[in-house]
Amino acid sequence: MSPVNNAGGGRANRRGRPGYDKESLLRVAVRVFNERGYDGTSMDDLAKRLGISKSAIYHHVAGKDELLQLAVDRALDGLFAAAEETAAVEGRAIDRLEHLVRASVAVLVAQQPFVTLLLRVRGNTAVEKRALARRREFDHLVSGLVAEAEADGDIRPDIDPAIAARLLFGLVNSLIEWYRPRGGASGEEIADALCKVAFDGLRSGPRPAPPRGG
């Protein structure tokens, strides 16, 4: 899939005020949307944060909706690229599921502000509705993998695949609330820990005996 910052053809490389191209403007806009909420952010707010006029912003984008579209597509394109990569992985469904979880963690770590914004959209605009539809499509892919792994006998049969998928990616998505890239664990370490917690609980097999008291 094409990188989002190539959207709009040659316009992506045009500059308004020196120091701001379309990509850097988008990153600041996403930060403001996450701080204030998309609905609570005006073009005046963006211009003030950027230190440029609204007309300079319009030099790059048609308006706030286009910035939101670019931002949520950045996150969604990363997740669907992870899904496409996973489809090419050989092995059992549960192995592909774990690969998708790890790849999705990598997307979140690399694009945390964009994924954060995606997870906060509520369907109040046409752009948000399209984003939610794509999220449901991704969720369906995950549920399908869980169901396939259950049919293979690799996931406990007493867990509904749709519920398992939601819980699994609830763990992944929780990273937006607490993960900080500086001074903490690496994305790979986070993925390792998450997969140990999730898959040791999902895999079928005998349960260990409870510890004896005293």
C-alpha positions in Angstrom: 0.0 0.0 0.0 1.2 3.5 -0.7 2.5 5.6 2.2 -0.1 8.2 3.3 2.4 11.0 2.9 2.4 10.4 -0.8 -1.4 11.2 -1.0 -2.1 14.2 -3.2 0.7 13.5 -5.6 3.3 16.3 -5.9 1.4 18.5 -3.5 2.8 16.4 -0.6 6.2 18.0 -1.2 5.0 21.6 -1.5 5.8 23.9 1.4 3.9 26.7 3.0 5.8 28.4 5.8 9.4 27.2 5.9 9.8 24.2 8.2 6.3 22.7 7.5 5.5 20.3 4.7 2.4 18.1 4.5 4.0 15.3 6.6 5.1 17.5 9.5 1.8 19.4 9.4 0.0 16.1 9.7 2.0 14.9 12.7 1.3 18.1 14.6 -2.4 17.9 13.7 -2.6 14.4 15.0 -0.9 15.4 18.3 -3.5 18.2 18.7 -6.4 15.9 17.8 -5.3 13.5 20.4 -4.9 16.2 23.0 -8.2 18.1 22.4 -10.3 15.5 20.5 -11.0 15.8 16.8 -14.4 17.4 17.4 -12.9 19.9 19.9 -10.2 21.0 17.5 -10.7 23.9 15.0 -8.6 25.0 12.2 -7.8 28.1 14.3 -6.5 25.8 17.0 -4.2 24.0 14.4 -3.0 27.3 13.0 -2.2 28.6 16.5 -0.3 25.4 17.4 1.6 25.5 14.1 2.3 29.2 14.3 1.0 29.7 10.7 -2.1 31.1 9.1 -5.1 28.9 8.2 -4.4 29.7 4.5 -0.9 28.2 4.9 -2.6 25.0 6.1 -5.0 25.0 3.2 -2.0 25.2 0.9 -1.5 21.5 1.8 -4.9 20.1 2.7 -8.5 20.9 2.0 -9.4 21.0 5.7 -9.6 19.1 9.0 -11.4 16.1 7.4 -8.5 15.5 5.1 -6.0 15.6 7.9 -8.2 13.0 9.8 -8.4 10.8 6.7 -4.7 10.9 6.2 -4.1 10.0 9.9 -6.5 7.1 10.2 -5.4 5.7 6.9 -1.8 5.7 8.1 -2.8 3.5 11.0 -5.2 1.3 9.0 -2.8 0.8 6.1 -0.2 -0.4 8.6 -2.6 -2.9 10.1 -3.8 -4.3 6.8 -0.2 -4.6 5.6 0.5 -6.7 8.7 -2.5 -8.8 7.8 -1.3 -9.3 4.2 2.1 -10.3 5.5 0.5 -12.7 7.9 -1.5 -14.4 5.2 1.8 -15.4 3.5 3.2 -17.0 6.7 3.3 -20.8 6.5 2.2 -22.9 9.4 -0.8 -23.4 11.6 -3.5 -20.7 12.1 -2.4 -20.1 15.7 1.2 -19.3 14.4 -0.3 -16.9 11.9 -2.4 -15.3 14.7 0.7 -14.8 16.9 2.5 -13.3 13.9 -0.3 -10.9 13.3 -0.3 -9.9 17.0 3.4 -9.2 16.9 3.2 -7.3 13.6 0.3 -5.2 15.0 2.3 -4.3 18.1 5.1 -3.2 15.7 2.6 -1.0 13.9 1.3 0.5 17.1 4.8 1.2 18.4 5.9 2.8 15.1 2.7 4.8 14.5 1.4 5.3 18.1 -0.1 8.8 17.6 -2.0 7.6 14.5 -3.3 4.4 16.0 -4.3 6.3 19.1 -6.4 8.7 17.0 -7.9 5.7 15.0 -9.0 4.0 18.3 -10.7 7.2 19.4 -12.9 7.9 16.4 -16.6 7.5 17.1 -18.3 7.6 13.7 -19.4 11.2 13.9 -18.3 12.1 10.4 -18.1 10.3 7.0 -14.3 9.9 7.5 -14.8 8.3 10.9 -17.5 6.0 9.6 -15.2 4.7 6.8 -12.4 4.2 9.4 -14.8 2.2 11.6 -15.8 0.1 8.7 -12.2 -0.8 7.9 -11.6 -1.5 11.6 -14.5 -4.0 11.5 -13.0 -5.6 8.4 -9.7 -6.1 10.3 -11.5 -7.4 13.4 -13.2 -10.0 11.1 -9.8 -11.1 9.8 -8.6 -11.7 13.4 -11.8 -13.5 14.3 -11.4 -15.8 11.3 -7.8 -16.7 12.4 -9.0 -17.4 15.9 -11.8 -19.6 14.6 -9.4 -21.5 12.3 -7.0 -22.1 15.2 -9.9 -23.3 17.3 -10.9 -25.7 14.6 -7.3 -27.0 14.5 -7.5 -27.8 18.2 -4.9 -25.2 19.1 -7.2 -22.9 21.0 -9.6 -23.8 23.8 -13.0 -24.6 22.4 -14.8 -23.0 25.3 -13.9 -19.5 24.2 -16.0 -17.8 21.5 -13.6 -16.7 18.6 -15.1 -13.2 18.3 -14.7 -12.6 22.1 -11.1 -14.1 22.0 -10.2 -11.8 19.1 -11.6 -8.7 20.9 -9.8 -9.6 24.1 -6.5 -10.3 22.3 -6.5 -7.0 20.4 -7.8 -5.2 23.5 -4.4 -6.1 24.9 -2.6 -4.8 21.9 -4.7 -1.6 21.8 -4.1 -0.9 25.5 -0.6 0.1 24.5 -1.8 3.5 23.4 -2.6 4.3 27.1 0.7 3.4 28.7 3.4 2.6 26.2 6.1 5.2 26.0 8.9 4.7 23.4 11.7 6.4 25.4 13.2 4.8 28.5 10.9 1.7 28.5 10.8 -1.7 27.0 11.3 -2.1 23.2 8.4 -3.0 21.0 9.8 -6.5 20.6 9.9 -7.0 24.3 6.3 -5.8 24.6 5.2 -8.2 21.9 7.0 -11.1 23.6 5.3 -10.4 27.0 1.9 -9.9 25.4 2.1 -13.1 23.4 3.2 -15.1 26.5 0.3 -13.7 28.5 -2.3 -14.2 25.7 -1.3 -17.4 24.1 -0.4 -19.3 27.2 -4.0 -18.6 28.2 -5.6 -19.4 24.9 -3.7 -22.6 23.9 -5.5 -25.9 24.6 -4.0 -28.5 26.9 -4.0 -29.6 30.5 -4.1 -26.9 33.1 -1.2 -26.9 35.6 -2.1 -28.1 39.1 -2.8 -25.3 41.6 -0.1 -24.6 44.1 -0.5 -26.4 47.4 -1.2 -24.2 50.4 1.1 -24.0 53.4 
